[in-house]
Amino acid sequence: MSTTASPISWSGNTDNLRSRFPLVGIVETLLGPTLAVVTLYAATLLHGVPFERQYFALGLLTFLLLFPGILRISENPWRMAAKATLAWLLLCLTLTLIGHVTHYAEYFDRRVILTWQLSTLGVLLLAHEGARQWLHRLLWQDPSRVVIVGANDTGVELATHFDHNRFTGSRFLGFFDDRPRERMGQRIGERTVLGPIGDVATYAKRNAVSHIYIALPMASQPRILALLEQLRDTTASVYFVPDLFVTELIQGRVEHVAGMPAVAVCESPFTGINGLVKRAEDLVLGSLIVLLISPLLIGVALAVRLSSPGPVIFSQRRYGLDGKEVVVYKFRSMTVTEDGDKAYTQVAKGDARVTRVGAFIRKTSLDELPQFINVLQGRMSIVGPRPHAVAVNEKYRPQIPGYMVRHKVRPGITGWAQVNGYRGGDDLEHMTKRIYFDLQYLRNWSLALDLRIILRTVGLVARDSSAY
């Protein structure tokens, strides 16, 4: 929970510690990365190998690739175990490939690396389950007593979060609302309505309420100001949950700008440490992939060059980060090299413009491989919303709400929309769905989601019926 007015006590006052520090978030963020490094150190001790700079570098790289942790304390244990297994196997595979390609593997003791790779997953799963049990006991020793002012959609959604997440350390007591219960509708279910809004302060004082969440509409400013004045006579922490949070927020959060609080309504997920993690992901995986596919790049380039007249690589202008134009590379797959700045005709099945080699490389997505160079240049990411032709952007931005929000991040070679079946199609229905999945990606980004998209992309390439 957020901060309270009471000072921190280091003498076992768990309520103060819980309210002043996002304990669950800290555990989720640091547990996995830290345990991976600690297990590596333990493996060197087990085999009597000094923890020298090559192991320090490996530990640092592992920490960066795993940070922030992808395991959530509140999620289903089986799903968590599957996600952890997939992420760890992919990390081990990536590090092994990097080691062999760069010949750095010879600097490590194989016994240490094998012990580390085999033991870390088990250690992580056991530690995660132990953390779940410990946090649950800690947070429910003396749970915070919570009430919500306003039994509207926002208030009910917040109450649902309290009901379903046992790691908030909060016990929801009920709503305060001036309307009769029958006017609140079925959405509040069997939840308690404690009384009218005017009774909040009195109830809070008599029942040791520690947190009050005001979920009234922003149009109710006079009532909110009057309520805040009454709540000055309580010791409860007061939070405002405005109705704007029912709208489609992108990375909504509260920040401080020059010392003043500001609510982020639409922001990139790649700010601060997340931006460094995303760029590190692109550089590490992008460099490795370029090294591995370099023979394939040469082979496709020769096939394109010999099959039809025209350039091997052609450049297209696309909207990139923050809507700025960038140049994107592709292997030429058609007899024309339309830039798509003024007009763009979607490729259809049996399109006469597509060459024989072009049909194959489009079907297998080999035409997109030069975009890994764009990734290393910083123009694109491996995972992100696919870049559209300039003419397509200008056509759909006034028709689809939030269309340009997808440009808050670098465009990607593959994306959440593509692995959910919305690669092809240039009609309004398909484009609307594609934008929906792009915005979902922005709202829910994590390193684990990127790895999941990459793995699903590999599986879809050979059987994508929407590629012509």
C-alpha positions, -999 to +999 in steps of 0.1 A: +000+000+000+010+036-003+025+057+024+008+066+057+015+095+081+031+073+108+068+070+110+087+038+102+094+015+130+122-011+127+112-030+158+087-054+142+058-030+134+048-049+102+018-026+096+041+004+092+065-015+070+038-029+048+021+005+043+054+024+037+070-001+013+055-020-017+068-052-003+051-075-027+063-055-057+099-055-043+098-093-039+083-098-074+108-075-090+140-087-073+135-124-063+141-140-096+171-120-108+188-120-074+184-158-069+198-165-103+230-146-094+232-161-059+228-196-073+256-189-098+278-178-069+268-209-049+277-232-079+312-217-080+316-223-043+304-259-046+330-267-072+358-247-057+360-222-086+369-186-078+341-161-086+362-141-111+353-114-135+338-137-162+313-151-136+306-116-124+299-105-160+276-136-165+258-128-133+253-092-143+240-101-177+216-127-162+203-101-137+197-076-165+179-101-187+157-113-158+150-078-144+123-070-135+111-104-123+082-120-142+067-141-114+037-127-097+030-137-061-008-137-067-009-158-098-018-195-101+012-216-090+010-239-120+009-210-144+038-194-125+058-226-127+052-230-165+061-194-171+093-196-150+104-228-167+099-213-202+117-181-193+146-199-177+150-224-206+150-196-231+176-176-210+199-207-208+196-213-245+203-177-253+234-175-230+246-209-244+243-197-280+261-164-272+289-183-254+295-206-284+292-180-311+316-156-293+338-185-279+334-170-244+321-204-232+357-217-229+363-192-200+338-210-178+340-242-159+314-265-174+306-281-140+297-247-126+275-237-156+257-271-156+250-270-119+238-235-121+215-241-151+200-273-135+195-259-100+183-223-105+148-231-117+141-254-087+156-229-063+134-201-078+102-221-076+108-231-040+117-196-030+087-182-048+063-205-030+081-197+003+077-160-004+040-165-012+034-182+022+055-157+041+039-127+025+004-140+030+010-146+067+027-112+071+001-092+053-028-108+072-014-106+107-031-072+109-048-063+076-056-028+067-093-019+070-106-004+038-138+014+027-147+027-007-168+059-012-189+054-044-205+022-055-201+030-092-182+010-118-149+023-106-156+015-070-169-020-077-139-027-099-116-017-070-136-038-045-132-068-069-095-063-068-095-064-030-117-095-030-096-115-054-061-105-045-052-118-011-017-102-012-029-066-008-031-070+030-064-052+029-098-062+042-126-045+023-154-035+047-180-020+024-192+010+003-205+044+012-230+059-012-259+083-011-282+063-034-306+036-024-293+001-028-317-007-056-303+021-077-268+007-075-278-023-096-266-059-095-230-050-099-223-046-062-236-081-055-238-091-018-212-065-007-221-043+022-233-007+019-223+010+051-243+042+048-244+076+031-213+095+022-218+119+051-212+091+076-177+082+063-157+102+088-176+090+118-174+054+107-137+057+100-130+070+135-151+044+153-139+014+133-102+021+129-104+024+091-069+028+078-076+035+040-104+053+024-108+052-014-129+080-030-143+066-063-168+095-070-170+110-105-148+140-112-180+160-117-187+156-080-160+180-070-180+199-044-190+167-026-154+155-028-140+187-013-166+186+015-157+149+022-120+157+023-126+184+048-145+160+071-118+133+067-092+157+082-105+147+116-095+110+110-061+092+108-071+073+077-050+075+045-072+089+017-069+080-020-087+095-049-097+070-076-112+093-103-135+080-130-109+087-157-094+053-147-123+036-162-111+049-196-085+033-218-053+043-199-019+035-213+006+030-184-015+051-161+004+061-129+011+090-107+044+108-112+061+140-099+071+167-123+093+194-108+079+185-074+043+185-084+021+154-087+008+145-122-013+116-134+001+098-164-029+090-187-010+079-218+027+071-214+052+047-229+060+015-209+096+020-217+105+048-193+133+046-167+147+011-161+121-005-184+136+014-213+171+001-205+158-035-202+139-032-235+170-018-253+193-044-238+168-071-250+169-057-285+207-054-286+215-088-271+189-108-289+193-087-321+231-092-322+228-129-316+201-134-343+220-114-369+251-136-363+230-168-366+211-158-397+239-141-416+242-171-440+205-170-445+206-133-452+232-139-479+212-167-495+179-147-496+198-117-510+212-138-539+178-154-546+161-120-548+189-106-570+189-135-595+152-140-597+140-106-610+154-071-619+155-045-591+172-038-558+178-066-533+168-043-504+143-016-506+135+011-481+101+021-468+092+052-448+072+043-417+061+061-386+084+052-357+088+062-321+066+093-312+052+093-348+085+103-364+093+089-398+120+062-400+134+042-428+126+004-426+144-023-446+129-053-463+140-078-490+122-069-522+094-094-528+075-076-556+082-061-590+075-027-576+090-009-546+061+013-534+070+035-505+034+038-494+036+075-486+008+087-508-012+055-515-009+019-505-025-012-520-026-042-496-010-073-511-037-099-518-036-136-525-023-142-561-011-106-564+006-102-598+032-078-583+047-105-561+076-125-576+080-162-573+108-158-548+089-130-532+059-152-526+081-177-507+099-151-486+067-133-477+050-166-467+079-175-444+085-138-433+121-140-446+115-106-463+114-090-428+149-102-418+168-070-428+147-053-401+171-068-375+195-042-388+169-016-380+167-030-344+204-026-339+202+009-353+175+018-327+148+025-352+128-007-344+124-033-317+122-071-321+087-069-305+063-041-308+034-028-330+041-035-367+050-003-387+023+006-412+027+026-444+024+063-440-007+064-462-023+036-440-016+057-408-032+088-423-062+068-434-070+051-401-058+076-375-091+096-376-112+064-378-098+043-349-096+058-314-061+055-300-045+046-333-015+069-329-009+058-293+008+027-307+036+050-318+045+056-281+070+028-286+094+017-314+077-005-341+085-042-340+094-070-363+067-090-347+040-081-322+011-091-300-014-085-328+005-107-352+006-137-330-031-133-323-040-137-359-040-101-371-011-099-394-029-094-427-060-075-436-063-038-444-100-034-438-114-014-409-124-044-388-090-061-390-072-028-384-094-021-353-085-055-339-049-050-346-048-017-328-067-032-299-039-058-294-012-032-300-026-011-271-030-042-249+008-048-255+015-013-243-006-017-212+008-051-202+044-051-214+069-073-196+101-090-207+082-123-203+055-111-227+082-102-253+097-137-250+063-153-253+056-133-285+090-143-300+084-180-293+048-178-307+062-160-338+086-188-345+058-213-343+035-193-365+059-185-394+055-218-412+017-219-410+006-183-413-023-182-437-026-144-437+008-140-454+008-135-492 
